[in-house]
Amino acid sequence: MRSDKDTEHKEESIRILARVAGEAEPGGAALDHETRDASDPIEKLGIRIGRLLAMAITIAVIAWVVVYFMRNF
């Protein structure tokens, strides 16, 4: 028979595994669209700035690669 201590350890293990599974999912709680406040103007501004920076960096890297290959070949 299991003791109370074994039951407590099992329950704690189940809680930990459930939390880790939720955090390990792609697009987990940190990136979940339902958790952010859509009416928050600072949140919207941050998203726009992040997207613009990502696009600018991507274009800069592509341009650098093109220039690099054009000079070396």
C-alpha positions in Angstrom: 0.0 0.0 0.0 1.1 3.5 -0.7 1.8 5.9 2.0 0.6 9.5 2.2 4.2 10.6 1.3 4.2 8.5 -1.9 0.8 10.0 -2.9 2.1 13.5 -2.3 5.2 12.9 -4.4 3.1 11.5 -7.2 0.7 14.5 -7.2 3.7 16.9 -7.1 5.3 15.0 -10.1 2.1 15.2 -12.1 1.8 19.0 -11.4 5.4 19.5 -12.4 5.1 17.5 -15.6 1.9 19.3 -16.6 3.6 22.7 -16.1 6.7 21.7 -18.1 4.5 20.3 -20.9 2.6 23.6 -21.1 5.9 25.6 -21.2 7.5 23.3 -23.8 4.8 23.5 -26.4 5.6 25.6 -29.4 4.0 29.0 -28.9 3.4 28.2 -25.3 1.9 30.5 -22.7 4.5 33.2 -23.3 3.5 33.6 -26.9 -0.2 32.8 -26.6 -2.3 35.3 -28.5 -5.2 35.0 -26.0 -3.0 36.0 -23.0 -2.0 39.4 -24.4 -4.2 42.4 -24.1 -5.3 43.4 -27.6 -6.5 46.8 -26.4 -3.1 47.8 -24.9 -1.5 50.4 -27.2 2.0 49.7 -25.8 1.6 46.0 -26.6 0.5 46.9 -30.2 3.5 49.3 -30.5 5.9 46.7 -29.3 4.6 44.1 -31.7 4.9 46.6 -34.6 8.4 47.6 -33.7 9.4 43.9 -33.3 8.0 43.0 -36.7 9.6 46.0 -38.4 13.0 45.2 -36.8 12.7 41.5 -37.9 11.9 42.6 -41.5 14.8 45.1 -41.6 17.3 42.6 -40.2 16.1 40.0 -42.7 16.5 42.4 -45.7 19.9 43.5 -44.4 21.2 39.9 -44.2 19.8 39.1 -47.6 21.4 42.2 -49.1 24.7 41.4 -47.4 24.7 37.8 -48.8 23.9 39.1 -52.3 26.7 41.7 -52.2 29.1 39.1 -50.7 28.5 36.6 -53.6 28.6 39.4 -56.2 32.0 40.5 -55.1 33.5 37.0 -54.8 32.2 35.4 -58.0 
